[in-house]
Amino acid sequence: MSTFYQQQSANRRNSFLLAFLVVALLAALGASIGYVLTADPTGALVVTAGAVVFGAILSAGSYFSGDRLVLAASGARPVDEASAPQLTNVVRELSIAAGIPMPKLYLIDDSAPNAFATGRDPEHASVAVTSGLLEKLDREELQGVIAHELSHVRNYDIRFTLLVGVLVGSIALLADMYLRVSFWSAVGRRGSRGGGRSEGAGLGAIMAVVAIVLAILAPIIGRLVQMAVSRQREYLADASAVELTRNPYGLERALAVIASDQEVLEVANRATQHLYFTNPIKKFEKRASGLFSTHPPIVDRVNRLRELTSRPPLGSEEIAGLSGLD
């Protein structure tokens, strides 16, 4: 049996290890490409630093205005205590429990139950829920979902995943640039006369092969690591939600209700799916991609919650009812 404090520690540790893996992958790719292009060890540092700086510049706009873009793309409209009294009341009480400012509240007119939090820090946070979430969940279940989303805010998950996203984007940018340069260089050599061999080609040829292999595999590995980080932060938010509500049952029931609901959230897409409480893109949809799933399986999340109350894991019938949708 594990406590939510143990789960929090393990998930934070796993998240930072995965982030370190992305940094190491970027460094290895930059080192190999820089050496091939410049035949100088310092070239690796220049190429790597250039890619990271460029990626950071591109992501700066997302950091300061990404939440507004996500809310607009989701068709979310602001609500207040008069238009959504229960939601406002639940968010206010849990914000006090979490020790963070109350976020701005938004409603998405969609019958599929789901929610997400966005913003760069607790002072600039927003929580959006669907109308289906308010209609299909009772108060305890709603508290579980809101506590999960406020945990994302309190744990700075948006900022953390943004950092990982910048690094993964830098890897993809660096790999694409090198593959394009390699292609056109090969075309030029093929069109040149003689194709003379360079001196000391041994190490250069090895590094060229290493660079090409990394350029092909690094973006895929980086994307997989990014998805793994997202999953670890979901586990962390679940454990933190239990810390806030002291009630794992509400969150567990909410997961079951949302996972078994077959309504499709049309406004969600692959760029925003990682933000939601559960994966809004169901497995039966054509746009689904199991390889790059941003969320842990619902069964795993429920079983972790059951560990907190010393209950047995889900049985085969219960698993069958939850599998296949998330």
N, C-alpha and C positions, 0 to 999 in steps of 0.2 A: 504494500500500500504506500502511496506517496501523498504528501500534502501539497497544497497549492503553492507554498513557498518553495518546495523542492522542484515542482514543475516549472515555476518561474525561473529559478536559477539555471536549470538544465536548458530551457529554451533560450534564455539570453546567451548562455555559453555557446550553444550550437549556432545561434545567429551570427555571433561575432567570428566564430571559426569559419563559417561559410563566407562571410564578408572578406576575411583574410585570404581565403582561397581565391576569390575573384581578384584581389590585389596581386597575389602571386602569379595568377594566370596572365594578367595584364603585363606584369614585369617580365615574365618569360617570353611572351610574344614580342614585346618591345625590344628586348635584348637581342633576340634572334634576328628580327627584321632589321634593327639598327646596324647590327654587325654585317649582315649581307649587303645592305645598301651603301654602307660607308667604309667597310673593312676596318673599322675603328671601334674599340669598346665604348668610347664615349658616345658613339652614334646611338647606342641603345638607350642611353639616358635621354638624349635629345628627342628621339622618336616617341618614347613613352611619355615624357613630360608634355610634349606637344599635343598628343592625343588626349591626355587627361585634361589639360587646360582648355582645349577646344570643346570637349564634351561638357566641361563645367560651365563654359560660357553659354552653350546651347540650352543647358538645363536651368540656368538662372531665371529665365522667363517663366518656366514651369514652376519653379520654386515660389515665385511671388504671385503668379496669376493662375497656376494650374487648377486651384480649387474652384475658381469662378468658371473656368472652361469646363470642368467636369460637371458642375452643377447645371450649367447651361445645356450641355450635351445630354444630360439625363432628364431634362424637362422639369427640373425641380423648382418649386415656387416657395417663397418664404411663408411661414406660418407663425402664429403667436398664441398666447394663452386663450384668446377669444375663439380662434378657429380650430385649435387643437389642444383642449384643456388637459386631457389625460397625458398626452405626450409631453406637454410642457411640464406638468407636475412630476412625472417620472424622471425626466432629464434633469430637472432642478435638484431633486433630492439626491440623485446619484452623482451629480456634479459636486455637490457639497461633500458627499462621502469620498469622492476621489480627490478632493482638494484642488479642483481646477475651476476656472471661470466657466459659466454656463455658455455652451456654444450656440451659434445661430442654428435655427431649426428650419428644415425644408421638407416639403411633401412632394412625392412623385405620384401622380395619378396613374397607378397601375395595380391590377388585382393580384399580381405575383408578390408574395410577402418577402421583403428583403430590406436591407438598410446598409448605409456606409457612412464613414466619417472621413473628412478631408480637411486640409489645412496644414500649415507648416509647423504650428506649435499650439499649445493650449490657448494662448491669447488670440489666435487667428484660426479657430476651428469651426467647423460646421458639421451637423449631423443631418442626413437626409434619410427618410423612411418612405416606404411605399404605402399607399392607401390600403393595399391588401394586408400589410403587416398589422395595421391598426385594427382591421376588421376581423382577422383570423386568430389573433393571439389574445390571451387573457392578460391581466395586469402583471402577474408573476413572470410569464413568458416574455412580455414586453420589457420588463426590468432586466431580464437576462440578456436580451439583445442589446439594449441601450448600454448596459454595463460593459459589454464586450466592445462596443464602438467607442465608449469613453475611455476604455483601457488603451485602445489604439492611440487616442489623443494623449493620454497621460504618459504612455510609454514612448512617445515620439516615434511611433512606427512609420508615419508618413515621411518624416525626415530621414529615418534610417533606410527605408526602402528606396527613397530618392537617391541617396548616396550609392547604394548598390546598383541602381538603375543607370546612374551616370557612368560607373565603372564598366558595366556590361555594354553600355552604348559605346564607350571608348574602345572596348575590345572589338566590337563589330566594325566600327569606323576604321580602326587600324588594320584589321584583317582585310577588309574590302579594298582599302587603298593599296595594300601590298599586293594583293592578288591581281588588281588591275595593272599595277606597274610591272609585275612579273609577266603578265600576258603580253603587254605591248613590247616589253624588252625582248621576249622570246620571238615575237613577230619580227622585230628589227634585226635580231641576230640571224633569223632564218632567211631574211631577205638580203643580208650582207654577203659578200663574197668570201669564201675560204673558211669562215667560222673558226678562226684561230683559237687555240687553247691558252688560257691564262696561266701564269706561273702560280705555283702554290695553290692549285685548284682543290686540293684535298679537303682542307678545313672549310674552305668557302663552299664547296659542293655539299658537304655535310650540313652546314648551317643553313644553306638554301633549302635543302629537303626538310630540315626541322622547321624552318620558318613557314614553308608552304603547308606542312601538316598542321602546325599550330594555327595558321590563318584559316584553315578549313574547320578544324575541330573546336578552336577556342570560343567562337560565338555560340556554338551549340552547347558547349559545357557551361559557358557563362550564363546562358538562358536557363539551363537546368538548375544551376546554383541559385539564380535569382528566384526561381519558383520554390526551391527548397527554403530559402530565407523567408519568403512569403508564408509558407506553411508553418515555419517555426514561430513567426509572429502571430499567426492565428492561434496556435496552441497557447502562446503566452497571453494573448488577450482573453482566451477562455479561462485560464487560471486566474488572471487578474480580475475578471468579472465575478468569479466566485468569491474572491477576497472582498469585493465591494458589496455584494448582495448577501453573502453568507448563505446562499441558497443555490446549490448546483442543480436542483430539480427543475427550477424554472428555465434555466438555460438549456438543460437537456431536453425538456419538452419542446422548447422553441426550435431546437435543431431538428427534432423529429417532425414537427409540423411543417417547417419550411422545406425540409428535404423530401417529404412525401407529397408536397404540392407540385402539380404538374403544369402550373401556369408558367408561361414563358415571359421573361422580362425583356421586352423588345428593345428598350433604350440601352440596355447593357451591351458591351462589346468587348473584344479581347484586350483593348487598351485600358478599360476601366473595371474589368471583372475582378481583379485582385483586390479592389477596394471593398467589395461587398461582404456582408456577414457570412453568407454561404455563396458558393459559386453560382452566379445567376444564369450561366450557360449550362443547360442540362445535357446529360450524356446523349440523349436521343436526338438532340439538335444537330443539324449538318455542320454548324459552325464550331461544335465542340472539338476539343483536342485533349485527349487523355494524357498524352506525353508531357504537355506543358500545363497541366492542371495547377491552378494557383492556390487551391485550398486542399487541406487534408481531407481524407474520406470522412463523411459524417460518422460512420461507425467508429472510427478511431477517436474522434473528438468526444463522442458519447462515452466510450469505454474509459477514457481518461478522466472524465467527470465522475464516472462510477467508482473509480479508484479512490476518490476523495471521501466517499461515504462507505467504503468497504463492501460495496455491492458487487455481485458477480457480473462479468461482461455480458453483453447482449447475447441472447440465444439465437439459434439458426433461423427461427421464424421472424424474429425481430430484425435480424440482419437482412433477410430477404425483403422485408418491407421498406428498408432504407437504402438498399443498394440499387445502383443502376440509374439514379437520378442526379446525384451530386457529382 
